[in-house]
């Protein structure tokens, strides 16, 4: 199991990024959350099997069709015991 926090910058708000990320997380069996930040970035907390988390991080590097990802910052995080994925506000 692995837990990470990811910060994504670029055109990531107003393009349904959170909705698509939640759909991908559900498909991969990754738990956690995703939210928009006041500075225009997006933050996600991901927990799950190493390969599934890695695949979702790779997806976050390009995001949905209307997004433009300029940077992705990744750091290990503590597991919270999340059992589902949600869009946080």
GROMACS elastic network, one bead per residue, 0.5 to 0.9 nm:
[ bonds ]
;  ai    aj funct       b0    kb
    1    47     6  0.71419   500
    1    48     6  0.52302   500
    1    50     6  0.55045   500
    1    51     6  0.89466   500
    1    53     6  0.87329   500
    1    79     6  0.87340   500
    2    46     6  0.79754   500
    2    47     6  0.56624   500
    2    48     6  0.55914   500
    2    49     6  0.60326   500
    2    50     6  0.53122   500
    2    51     6  0.89050   500
    2    53     6  0.70195   500
    2    76     6  0.79481   500
    2    77     6  0.82337   500
    2    78     6  0.85874   500
    2    79     6  0.74902   500
    3    32     6  0.88957   500
    3    45     6  0.72604   500
    3    46     6  0.54997   500
    3    48     6  0.66958   500
    3    49     6  0.87743   500
    3    50     6  0.83996   500
    3    53     6  0.77186   500
    3    75     6  0.87903   500
    3    76     6  0.60523   500
    3    77     6  0.51982   500
    3    78     6  0.60825   500
    3    79     6  0.54621   500
    3    80     6  0.84573   500
    4    44     6  0.81746   500
    4    45     6  0.58601   500
    4    46     6  0.53855   500
    4    47     6  0.67110   500
    4    53     6  0.80746   500
    4    74     6  0.67801   500
    4    75     6  0.55949   500
    4    78     6  0.75425   500
    4    79     6  0.82818   500
    5    43     6  0.70845   500
    5    44     6  0.56503   500
    5    46     6  0.63686   500
    5    73     6  0.82358   500
    5    74     6  0.59086   500
    5    75     6  0.55131   500
    5    76     6  0.63140   500
    5    77     6  0.59653   500
    6    42     6  0.81272   500
    6    43     6  0.55845   500
    6    44     6  0.51473   500
    6    45     6  0.64642   500
    6    46     6  0.79243   500
    6    57     6  0.77049   500
    6    60     6  0.86278   500
    6    72     6  0.67725   500
    6    73     6  0.55964   500
    6    75     6  0.66488   500
    6    76     6  0.88292   500
    7    41     6  0.67916   500
    7    42     6  0.56938   500
    7    44     6  0.65754   500
    7    71     6  0.80628   500
    7    72     6  0.56876   500
    7    73     6  0.50675   500
    7    74     6  0.66086   500
    7    75     6  0.89705   500
    8    12     6  0.73619   500
    8    41     6  0.56470   500
    8    42     6  0.51075   500
    8    43     6  0.63179   500
    8    44     6  0.83013   500
    8    60     6  0.74120   500
    8    61     6  0.77609   500
    8    69     6  0.68553   500
    8    70     6  0.76821   500
    8    71     6  0.58308   500
    8    73     6  0.65570   500
    8    74     6  0.88816   500
    9    12     6  0.65478   500
    9    40     6  0.72862   500
    9    42     6  0.65975   500
    9    68     6  0.83980   500
    9    69     6  0.58746   500
    9    70     6  0.55843   500
    9    71     6  0.51209   500
    9    72     6  0.64595   500
    9    73     6  0.85876   500
   10    13     6  0.84101   500
   10    40     6  0.78498   500
   10    41     6  0.69244   500
   10    42     6  0.89839   500
   10    67     6  0.76625   500
   10    68     6  0.55539   500
   10    71     6  0.67890   500
   11    14     6  0.79385   500
   11    15     6  0.77042   500
   11    40     6  0.79732   500
   11    41     6  0.81050   500
   11    66     6  0.82308   500
   11    67     6  0.53710   500
   11    69     6  0.62663   500
   11    70     6  0.78918   500
   12    15     6  0.62576   500
   12    16     6  0.80341   500
   12    17     6  0.60298   500
   12    18     6  0.85671   500
   12    36     6  0.83487   500
   12    40     6  0.73837   500
   12    41     6  0.65305   500
   12    42     6  0.66158   500
   12    63     6  0.79963   500
   12    64     6  0.88939   500
   12    66     6  0.84913   500
   12    67     6  0.54379   500
   12    68     6  0.66025   500
   12    69     6  0.68169   500
   13    16     6  0.70521   500
   13    17     6  0.66218   500
   13    18     6  0.82642   500
   13    36     6  0.68331   500
   13    37     6  0.89755   500
   13    40     6  0.65899   500
   13    41     6  0.72818   500
   13    42     6  0.74084   500
   13    67     6  0.79777   500
   14    17     6  0.74995   500
   14    66     6  0.89815   500
   14    67     6  0.86770   500
   15    18     6  0.83875   500
   15    64     6  0.75366   500
   15    65     6  0.82859   500
   15    66     6  0.56716   500
   15    67     6  0.59628   500
   16    19     6  0.53531   500
   16    20     6  0.63150   500
   16    21     6  0.85836   500
   16    64     6  0.75087   500
   16    66     6  0.82473   500
   16    67     6  0.84305   500
   17    20     6  0.52702   500
   17    21     6  0.59884   500
   17    22     6  0.85721   500
   17    42     6  0.85703   500
   17    60     6  0.89627   500
   17    63     6  0.65070   500
   17    64     6  0.60546   500
   17    66     6  0.84961   500
   17    67     6  0.71217   500
   18    21     6  0.50135   500
   18    22     6  0.60962   500
   18    23     6  0.85932   500
   18    33     6  0.89933   500
   18    34     6  0.61001   500
   18    35     6  0.67502   500
   18    36     6  0.78453   500
   18    42     6  0.82273   500
   18    87     6  0.64370   500
   18    88     6  0.88974   500
   19    22     6  0.51932   500
   19    23     6  0.62974   500
   19    24     6  0.87490   500
   19    34     6  0.89036   500
   19    87     6  0.73355   500
   20    23     6  0.50293   500
   20    24     6  0.62130   500
   20    25     6  0.85806   500
   20    63     6  0.76807   500
   20    64     6  0.64167   500
   21    24     6  0.50814   500
   21    25     6  0.60611   500
   21    26     6  0.85789   500
   21    34     6  0.75326   500
   21    44     6  0.89747   500
   21    56     6  0.80507   500
   21    59     6  0.82402   500
   21    60     6  0.74442   500
   21    63     6  0.74683   500
   21    64     6  0.81222   500
   21    87     6  0.88700   500
   22    25     6  0.50035   500
   22    26     6  0.61404   500
   22    27     6  0.85602   500
   22    33     6  0.77486   500
   22    34     6  0.74676   500
   22    85     6  0.62867   500
   22    86     6  0.65379   500
   22    87     6  0.68921   500
   23    26     6  0.51960   500
   23    27     6  0.62112   500
   23    28     6  0.87070   500
   23    85     6  0.88463   500
   24    27     6  0.50054   500
   24    28     6  0.61646   500
   24    29     6  0.84901   500
   24    30     6  0.83874   500
   24    56     6  0.69528   500
   24    59     6  0.81503   500
   25    28     6  0.51419   500
   25    29     6  0.58857   500
   25    31     6  0.67996   500
   25    32     6  0.84387   500
   25    46     6  0.83608   500
   25    52     6  0.84273   500
   25    53     6  0.84758   500
   25    56     6  0.66652   500
   25    84     6  0.88149   500
   25    85     6  0.66633   500
   26    29     6  0.50848   500
   26    30     6  0.61872   500
   26    31     6  0.76249   500
   26    84     6  0.77449   500
   26    85     6  0.67634   500
   27    30     6  0.78790   500
   28    48     6  0.89318   500
   28    52     6  0.56876   500
   28    53     6  0.80450   500
   28    55     6  0.80094   500
   28    56     6  0.74979   500
   29    48     6  0.70198   500
   29    49     6  0.82241   500
   29    52     6  0.70331   500
   29    53     6  0.87864   500
   29    84     6  0.81704   500
   29    85     6  0.86715   500
   30    46     6  0.63797   500
   30    47     6  0.56701   500
   30    49     6  0.74923   500
   30    52     6  0.65284   500
   30    53     6  0.64516   500
   30    56     6  0.79957   500
   30    83     6  0.83130   500
   30    84     6  0.72836   500
   30    85     6  0.68457   500
   31    45     6  0.81078   500
   31    46     6  0.58399   500
   31    47     6  0.50940   500
   31    48     6  0.62555   500
   31    81     6  0.85627   500
   31    82     6  0.56599   500
   31    83     6  0.55035   500
   31    86     6  0.79761   500
   32    44     6  0.74015   500
   32    45     6  0.51630   500
   32    47     6  0.58975   500
   32    48     6  0.87377   500
   32    80     6  0.83225   500
   32    81     6  0.87641   500
   32    82     6  0.57705   500
   32    83     6  0.74839   500
   32    84     6  0.62476   500
   32    86     6  0.64691   500
   32    87     6  0.87921   500
   33    43     6  0.83646   500
   33    44     6  0.55963   500
   33    45     6  0.53351   500
   33    46     6  0.68109   500
   33    82     6  0.89072   500
   33    84     6  0.83067   500
   33    85     6  0.52770   500
   33    87     6  0.55428   500
   33    88     6  0.61265   500
   34    42     6  0.71687   500
   34    43     6  0.57178   500
   34    45     6  0.64581   500
   34    46     6  0.84881   500
   34    85     6  0.80761   500
   34    86     6  0.66806   500
   34    87     6  0.51325   500
   34    88     6  0.57736   500
   34    89     6  0.85541   500
   35    41     6  0.88152   500
   35    42     6  0.57539   500
   35    43     6  0.54984   500
   35    44     6  0.64270   500
   35    86     6  0.89312   500
   35    87     6  0.60450   500
   35    89     6  0.59887   500
   36    39     6  0.84727   500
   36    40     6  0.68839   500
   36    41     6  0.61763   500
   36    43     6  0.64373   500
   36    44     6  0.89062   500
   36    88     6  0.80218   500
   36    89     6  0.72958   500
   37    40     6  0.56199   500
   37    41     6  0.53140   500
   37    42     6  0.55455   500
   37    43     6  0.68724   500
   38    41     6  0.73097   500
   38    42     6  0.89181   500
   39    42     6  0.86880   500
   45    77     6  0.80173   500
   46    53     6  0.65246   500
   46    56     6  0.83798   500
   46    57     6  0.86110   500
   46    77     6  0.86922   500
   46    79     6  0.86967   500
   46    82     6  0.89987   500
   46    85     6  0.83435   500
   47    50     6  0.84907   500
   47    52     6  0.88308   500
   47    53     6  0.66255   500
   47    77     6  0.89048   500
   47    78     6  0.89944   500
   47    79     6  0.65896   500
   47    80     6  0.80885   500
   47    81     6  0.81032   500
   47    82     6  0.72813   500
   47    83     6  0.87232   500
   48    51     6  0.82985   500
   48    52     6  0.65326   500
   48    53     6  0.59358   500
   48    79     6  0.89822   500
   49    52     6  0.53670   500
   49    53     6  0.61962   500
   49    54     6  0.85750   500
   50    53     6  0.53009   500
   50    54     6  0.60977   500
   50    55     6  0.86231   500
   51    54     6  0.50492   500
   51    55     6  0.61250   500
   51    56     6  0.86906   500
   52    55     6  0.50653   500
   52    56     6  0.62618   500
   52    57     6  0.86331   500
   53    56     6  0.51474   500
   53    57     6  0.61485   500
   53    58     6  0.85892   500
   54    57     6  0.50990   500
   54    58     6  0.61963   500
   54    59     6  0.86761   500
   55    58     6  0.50675   500
   55    59     6  0.62814   500
   55    60     6  0.87451   500
   56    60     6  0.62019   500
   56    61     6  0.87859   500
   57    60     6  0.50003   500
   57    61     6  0.65643   500
   57    72     6  0.87725   500
   57    74     6  0.85091   500
   58    61     6  0.52463   500
   58    62     6  0.75747   500
   58    63     6  0.88754   500
   59    62     6  0.58564   500
   59    63     6  0.57992   500
   59    64     6  0.85778   500
   60    64     6  0.84571   500
   60    69     6  0.80677   500
   60    72     6  0.78039   500
   61    69     6  0.62777   500
   61    70     6  0.83452   500
   61    71     6  0.75778   500
   61    72     6  0.64173   500
   62    65     6  0.81871   500
   62    67     6  0.72273   500
   62    68     6  0.68076   500
   62    69     6  0.56079   500
   62    70     6  0.87315   500
   63    66     6  0.81282   500
   63    67     6  0.59623   500
   63    68     6  0.75087   500
   63    69     6  0.70743   500
   64    67     6  0.55466   500
   64    68     6  0.84854   500
   65    68     6  0.82181   500
   69    72     6  0.75886   500
   77    80     6  0.89846   500
   79    82     6  0.77135   500
   82    85     6  0.76308   500
